[in-house]
Amino acid sequence: MSDLPLSHIRVLDLSRVRAGPTCVKFFGDFGADVIKIERPDGGGDPMGDNRYSSDYVNAQRNKRGITLDLKRPEGVNVLKNLVLTADVVVENFRPDVKHRLGIDYKSLSSVNPRLVYTSISAFGQTGPYSRRPGFDLIAQGMGGLMWLTGYPEKGPLRVGISPADLAAGMFAAMGTMIALLERERSGKGQWVQTNLLSSQIMMLDYQAMTWLMDKRLPQQRGNDHPQIVPTGVYHAKDGYFTLSTVGNDSFLRLCKAVGAPELGTDPRFLTASLREQNRDAMNAAIEAATTKKTAAEWVEILNAAGVPAGPIYKLDQMFADPQVKETRIAQPLEHPKLGKIEILGQPIGLSRTPAQFRKAPPELGEHTDEVLAEAGFSGEEISKLRRQGVV
């Protein structure tokens, strides 16, 4: 057995697109035996249309792959056989689909009461929208994020990544880990649920609390922080950079560093509240100084003065940064068709048992015979399932 921390865990991955694979990736990277289950025709997952795309390769590493037709009772029986030795099932079907197929939590936990069954949906397992189709963009809009992003005069703005998908996947992984830990005490599995909508709302954090507790509606602020001023994106002689101040001490250090100590005693800017009220004047005063030097110069000057500041990178610049290299977030992977490539690693570091990136994504059904043989199916039984089109 591997010495990776999750090498004793087996995960059956029925998920598609992004949120489910984001969840499962945590398990595979830390050693779990992840078995990706796909339709025999390879359909059902738009990301699977190109198995050699950068997106697919990053999402589907560290898995074995089998095919199984879950619309047929023979396929469901095979899945239940695999569930006998599984610890986790992850799925992101629409809530009604798993019940229609007979692979819902109640059905599979009756086969294996220790099973942790993780469901990721767009809007939740119940409620008026539970059967609606939904993707990240829809959750960004419904979850309040787009209304907070961008500039007031230009309308709502989509964030440049898929935060609802990614958050739902991470929360699903966290919930699954919690259920596995609890199982050590109770001996019983349970049903873990999360969805894109509530995950996106959770990510609003202090912006959501501004309404829940204070009953104030946050507004679009562009690159400005909604409450802390000055914090945001500022012009330099040759472009842009970021800086952030928290508290009067940090603000006074900024004023001195940019050569405008008088701003620290300006009646308009004496307190955090006054700086927020006069944010336009505050930002204009800071930029009057910052446009005199380059962005790189200001990053050095401000950090030396104890004021957090940083460059604004394009992705090629970002991956070339020495600190980014030090984090080793980009990891090598040997792909049988693509050769040596790089993928995104894990931001989680473990001192004894770190993540490993061992396997490229499987070809469609690459490990079907191997996995079914491990589950006790004979060669003749596997051949029969193939003849029937079940696998």
Secondary structure, DSSP 8 states (H G I E B T S, - for coil): ---STTTT-EEEE---TTHHHHHHHHHHHTT-EEEEEE-TT--S-GGGG-TTSHHHHHHS-S-EEEE--TTSHHHHHHHHHHHTT-SEEEE-S-HHHHHHHT-SHHHHHTT-TT-EEEEEESS-SSSTTTTS---HHHHHHHTTHHHHSS-GGG-----SS-HHHHHHHHHHHHHHHHHHHHHHHHS---EEEEEHHHHHHHHHTHHHHHHHTT-------TTS-SS-SSEEEEE-SSSEEEEE--SHHHHHHHHHHTT-GGGGG-GGGSSHHHHHHTHHHHHHHHHHHHTTS-HHHHHHHHHHTT--EEE---HHHHHHSHHHHHHT-EEEEEETTTEEEEEE--S---SSS----------TTTTHHHHHHHTT--HHHHHHHHHTT--
